[in-house]
Amino acid sequence: MFKNSTPREIALRAALTIGGASLGVMLLLKIIVPDSISWPALLLLTLAAVGFSYVVVLTYLDRYIYRKIKLIYKTIHHQKVNAEMKREGVDLDQPIIDDVGQEVEEWAEKQQRQMEQYERFADYRRRYVGDISHELKTPIFNIQGYLHTLLEGGYHDEKISMSFLKKAAKNVDRLQTIVEDLGAISRLESGELILDTDVFDIKELANEVIDELDLKSREVGIELGFKPGADTGFMVEADRESIRQVLVNLVTNSIKYGNPGGATKLGFYDMDAYILCEIADNGIGIPEKHLPHVFDRFYRVDKSRSRKKGGSGLGLSIVKHIMEAHQQTINVRSSPGLGSTFGITLAKA
Ligand code: ADP
């Protein structure tokens, strides 16, 4: 009945109703006792009834609505009504009840969304902490084992002590890789990575990465180079250091999961709107059912091979985060025994 009505309109309607009723009563009185009231007095009294009830109803509404609204605002905004609002009171020319109704609805929706988000965060945190403790457990357990064996007399044997110390050191290196990669992931996830965008030649950067990883690849007999026909460089716009990290992770994986005597080729393709950069190897490949998960943190296709190679299981997850921060994509094609090709897109300069 009062939908979309302002307090002033409600007061006016109430006053007119009261005025109409008193006019009716006075007219009845005049009909029954014609001399009881004069026409000017009847008119004056009706006007007075309208005016008086308008002021009374409006004042009441003002106080009543203000008190109710104060309560609602205190609840939904967790705030005290400030002095300015107290002074202002209620805007009597606004459909205040509808406005507050809408605000309460929005508040309820927001609360619901927040609850769902908290639940997602809590679930994510639980899994994250679980994953990390699981990952750290193995190297810590190994180091513990080697050190205790040495302390319990193993150090008397030079061969055993050297071998165990080397193994313990390797596990410490793995711990360090995990901790560093976790740091990188948390920086990326907290949005701390502020892209320092620059224009650069992607082939030039790829060359630097190949030089950096040359020794590592030679050690396992894998040749690093460019794909014939797709070896022309392109100018791209991105955060050079982050893209270096992406290329280092992808090329390192192609070495870790490559076959001795194999090769990793980098190629660049002009895709009109963007540049596609592919890193292709002829290594062990990834079975199809694992492909959708390889970018998940701590996901490994072959756990023992990854651990043996010192992998943290976070390399591809870091790559994905960096590409998402650039609003670009990463994809993978792979067949077991034939090899894998990882492709990233980059904005054309
Ligand atoms: P990791 O530290 O284990 O290498 P990544 O996140 O870099 O972690 O990779 C996740 C998993 O994806 C690896 O454990 C491996 O099983 C698989 N993978 C990644 N790159 C390749 C590749 N080029 N060839 C075959 N498997 C790969």
Residues whose N, C-alpha, C, O or C-beta is under 5 A from the ligand:
A	BS01	ADP	N253 S254 Y257 G283 G285 I286 V294 Y299 R300 V301 D302 S306 G311 S312 G313 L314 G315 L316 S317 S340
